[in-house]
Every structure is written in structure tokens, then in C-alpha cells.
Amino acid sequence: MNWKSLFSPGANISPEKVKKFMADHNPDEYQLLDVRQPKEYGKEHIPGATLIPVRELMDRKVELDPSKPTFVY
């Protein structure tokens, strides 16, 4: 199974649209998923983002809520 199979097909959206979505919704209504490495996350990340490096996604998929929109970066 490929990590891409964890997400429903969706469109790529611009950072501006994500910012608008976040401004119009409560943080508990969506997920921010940072798939970079811990060192990168430690230097800077979006507040509220969950760190799951891309190589760990398959093992840690239970940490994600499939019912919520997920923004991955």
C-alpha cells in the first residue's frame, strides 16, 4: 500500500485558499499535516500542524482523522 492511498483524491489548492479556509473554520474542523523531517519541523512549522514524516505515514495513519479535510505540506 502506498502512502498516497491514505488520502481521498483532492485538488491542489493555493496557500491563499488554505489560509482562507483556516480563517473561516475552527482548528478542530481540519488537520494540518507536516510531512517533512523533524529537523525541518523544529526550525519552523505552521502552528497546530501534526508532524508525521512521509516515510512514517503508513505506520502512523491511525493518528489521522479521515473525516476531516487534511492539508498536507
C-alpha positions in Angstrom: 0.0 0.0 0.0 1.3 3.4 -1.0 1.1 6.5 1.4 -0.9 8.4 -1.3 -3.8 5.9 -0.8 -4.3 7.4 2.7 -5.9 10.5 1.2 -9.1 10.9 -0.9 -8.4 12.3 -4.3 -8.4 16.1 -3.9 -7.4 19.1 -5.7 -4.2 21.0 -5.1 -5.2 24.4 -3.7 -3.3 27.5 -3.3 -1.8 28.7 0.0 -4.2 31.6 -0.1 -7.3 29.3 -0.2 -5.9 27.2 2.6 -5.4 30.4 4.7 -9.0 31.5 3.9 -10.3 28.0 4.9 -8.4 28.1 8.1 -9.7 31.6 8.9 -13.3 30.6 8.2 -13.2 27.3 10.3 -12.3 26.2 13.8 -9.0 24.4 14.1 -10.8 21.2 15.2 -12.6 21.1 11.8 -9.5 20.3 9.8 -6.0 18.8 10.0 -2.6 20.3 9.1 -0.1 17.6 8.3 3.6 18.4 8.1 5.3 15.5 6.2 8.8 17.0 6.4 11.6 15.8 8.6 11.8 16.6 12.4 14.7 18.9 11.9 12.7 21.0 9.4 9.6 21.0 11.6 11.7 22.1 14.5 13.1 25.1 12.6 9.6 26.3 11.5 6.1 24.9 11.1 2.5 26.1 10.9 1.1 26.3 14.4 -1.3 23.4 15.1 0.4 21.1 12.5 1.0 17.5 13.2 4.4 16.1 12.3 4.4 12.8 10.6 7.3 12.4 8.2 6.3 11.0 4.9 8.2 7.7 5.5 6.2 7.1 8.7 2.7 7.8 7.2 1.7 4.2 6.7 2.7 3.2 10.2 1.1 6.3 11.8 -2.1 6.6 9.7 -4.3 5.9 12.8 -3.3 9.4 14.1 -5.2 11.0 11.2 -9.0 11.6 11.2 -10.3 10.6 7.8 -13.5 12.6 8.3 -11.7 15.9 8.4 -10.2 17.9 5.5 -6.4 17.4 5.6 -3.9 20.0 4.3 -0.5 18.4 3.7 2.7 20.2 3.4 
